Amino acid sequence: MIGEGMTGVSVKQGELSGEEMDEIKKLFDACGKTEFIEERLMDAVVCASGSSPAFVYQFIEEIGRASCRERV
């Protein structure tokens, strides 16, 4: 909603024209920034953009819950 997203896109080299690549970039740039990357790096993109932030969020949430529990 605020245009601060980041998208990693992998396209097989030579499969799309420069014009098609530009159109793909425009489409994803509507949500933030777009970076074309090699397919071998997609696992890292998923880790950095989805799994890792979610894990950190859960970790912080649990620390907060634990600190608010009444001690016996």
Stockholm file with secondary structure:
# STOCKHOLM 1.0

chainA/1-72         MIGEGMTGVSVKQGELSGEEMDEIKKLFDACGKTEFIEERLMDAVVCASGSSPAFVYQFIEEIGRASCRERV
#=GR chainA/1-72 SS CCSCEEEEECCCTTSSCHHHHHHHHHHHHTTEEEEECCGGGHHHHHIIIIIHHHHHHHHHHHHHHHHHSCCC
#=GC SS_cons        CCSCEEEEECCCTTSSCHHHHHHHHHHHHTTEEEEECCGGGHHHHHIIIIIHHHHHHHHHHHHHHHHHSCCC
//
